C-alpha cells in the first residue's frame, strides 16, 4: 500500500524540496509513498482569491479564513489519514509519533501562514496541532516536511539501511553516540583505538556510555525519560551512498 501524503499550502512550489532527493526520492518513484499538493489560493474569495482577513479583536498580521481553509480541506480525500496543522503551540513532535503515523495510510498537512488559522476550522475539521520546536517559522511547509521525513524513513523499504531502523526501535531513549571513519588520523585527531579493536562487545559498551554521557549533558529531559522505560534514540540518520 502506498503511503499517501497531501500538503495544503499557498506555496506548492516548495515541494518536494528535500523530500525529492536520495532515499526518499527513490521510494516515491518506487511508489512506496505519494505526494500531492493542493493550492490554497484556488479556494480564495473574489477577484484576487483572498485567503486571509484581519484578526477579530484587532492586532497585527492576518489570519487565514475558516471558509477558505475548510473548502481546501474538504477537496481532499482524507479518509483515515490524520489531518495535521504544524503549529508552535501544538503537541511536541516525537519519534513515537512518527512511528505511529508510519503504520497508517498516510498524512494530510495544512501548512499555515501569516498569524495562523482561524480556530473554528481547527476545531471543526478536528485538526491535530503538532509542533517541531519552541520557535516560529514563516509557514508550516518546512515543519511539515521535517515531520514527514521522520515518518517516511520508518516505512519498510524506504530507508537505505533497514537494519539500523529496526535496531533503533529497541534503543533506550538516548542521543546517538559519536561516529568515526577513515582516515584514522585527521588533523592530529585520532579515531578511538577501541573502535578498531574488533571487540564488538566492548564497542557496544563504549557506544552506550557515550550515548548516556551525551544525553545527560545535552538533554536531561530525555535522560530522565529514559530512566522510566524504553524509548527511541533521538538522533539517527540512514542515508546511504548516492
N, C-alpha and C positions, 0 to 999 in steps of 0.2 A: 504494500500500500504506500502510495506517495504521501509524504508529509506536506500538507498544503499550507502555504503562508500567504497572507494578504496584508498589504500596507495601505491604509487610507491616509493620504498625505497631500499637501499643497506642492510638494516637490518630488514627483515620481522619478525625475531625472537623477535623484540621489541614489537610486537603486540600479543594479545590485551593490554598487560600491565594493567594500571589502568582502561581501558575500559572493562576489563573482570571480574570485581567484582561488587557485590551488585546490585543496581537497574539497572545499565547498562547491566550487565551480564544477568539478568533475562529478560530484554527487548529484548536482542539479541536472547535468547533461545525461547522467545515468538514470534520471527520473526517480531518485530517492527522495527528493523534495522539489516543490514547485514554488514559483514566485509570481505573485500578481500584485499590481499596483492599481489603486483607484484614485483618480484626481479629484480631490475635494472641491476644487474650484468649479467643476462641472455641475455641482449641485447648488452653486451660489445663486443669489437673487438679483434680478434686474439686468440691465444692460451690461453692467460691469461685473456681474457674477459675485456680488458681495457675500462674504462668508462671516463677517465679524461686525460687532457693534460695541459702543462704549459700555463700560461696566455699569450695571444698576447700582445706584448709590454714590456714583462718582468715583474718581480715582484715575490713575494713569493707565495708559495702554488700552488694548482692545480685547474682547472676549469672543471666542468662536460661538456662533449662534447654534442653539439646540436643534432648530428645524433643519438647518443645512447639514449639520453633523448627522442627525438621525436619518436623513434621506440618503446620505452616502453609506451609512452603516447598513441600512435596510436593502441597499442594492447588492449586497454581498451575501452569498450563500454560506452563512456561518456554520450552520449545523451544530455539531458538538464541540466546535473549536472555542477555546477561551477568547474573549474579546478584551485585549489588553490596552490600557491607556498609560503610557510612560509618564510618570509624574513624580517630582521630588517629594511629594507628601505621601506617596504610596507605600505599600509594604516593601521592605527591602528585598531586592532580588537575591537569590541564593542558588547554590549548586543543587540543592534539594528541589527547588522549584523547577530548574531546568530538567532534572531527571523526571519529574512528574509530567512536564509538558512533552518530553520526548516520547513518552509512552502513548500519547494521544494522536489524534488525526491531523493536528496542525494548529496554527495560531493566526489570529487576526489582530493587527496593531492599528490603533488610531493615533497618528502622530500629531500632537497638538502644536500650536504656535501661539505667538502673542502672549497675553497674560494667562491663557488657559482656555478651558472648555466649560460651557455652562453646566452647572451641577445637575440640572434636570435631565440632561441626556445621559450623564454618567449614571445616575440612578435609574432612569427609565430603560436603559439598554443593559443594565447590570454589568457595567464595565469594571474590570479589575485594575485598580491603580497600582502600579509597580514602579519602584524607584531603583535606579542603579547607583545612587550615592547622594550624599548631602551636598549637592551643588545644583546649579541651574544651567541648563543648556538653552540654545536659541530655539530648539524644537525637539520633537520626540524621535526624529529619524535615527540619530546616532545611538541613542539609548535602545531603541527597538532592534537595531542591527546587532548590538552587543548581546542582548538577551537571546536573540535568535541564534547567533553563532554558538553561544554556550549550549544551547539546546540541540542544535543540529549535530554537533560533534559526538553527541551521546547516542545518536541513532545508529544501529548496527550497519556497518558497511560504509559509513561516511568518513570516519577517522582514518588517517594513514596508518596508525598502529592501534588496532582494536584491543590488543592485549594490554596496552597501557591504560586504556579507558576502563577495561574490566578490573584491572588492578586497583585503580584509584577508588573504585566503588567500595573497597573494603579498607581504605585508609582511615586514619583516626582524627580527622579534622585539623591537620597540621599544614602549615605552609610548606611549600616544596623545598627540598634540600638543594644546595648548590650543585651545578653541573660543571664538568671539565671535559676537554677533548684534546686532540693534538693541536700544536706541539706540546710536549710535556713541560718544556720550559719556555716562558714568554715574558719578555721584559723583566727578567730576574724574578719572576713569579712561577712557582713550581706547582705541578699537579700533585695533590697529596699522595704520598707513596702507598698508603693503604689501598687506594683505588686501583693500583697497578699490581697488587699482591696476588690476585686470583682467588682470594679467600672471600667467597660470596657471603658467608655468614657475617664476617667482620665488616664487609662493605655495607650490608643491610643495617647492621647496628650503628655504624658511623652515620649513615644517611638519616636514620631515625633520630639520633642525637642532634644532628644538625637541624632537622626539622623542628624538634622540640625547642631548641635554643632560639631559632629564628621566630617561632610563634610566640614564645614568652616575651621576647624583646619587642616585636613589631605589632603583634595582635593579641594582647592579653585577653581580649574578649573571646577570640577563637580558642585560646589555650584553656580558658575557664570552661567553655562549652565542651571541649574535647574530653574533659575530665568526667563529664556527665553522660557519656555514651558515644558510640562510634558516629563519626561524621565523615564527610568527604574532604579530601585535601583541597585547600582553597586556591591552589595555583597549579595549573597543568597546561601544557601545550602538546599537540600531537601532529603538527605539520611535518610532512615528510620532504625529502629532497625533490625539487621540481625537475 
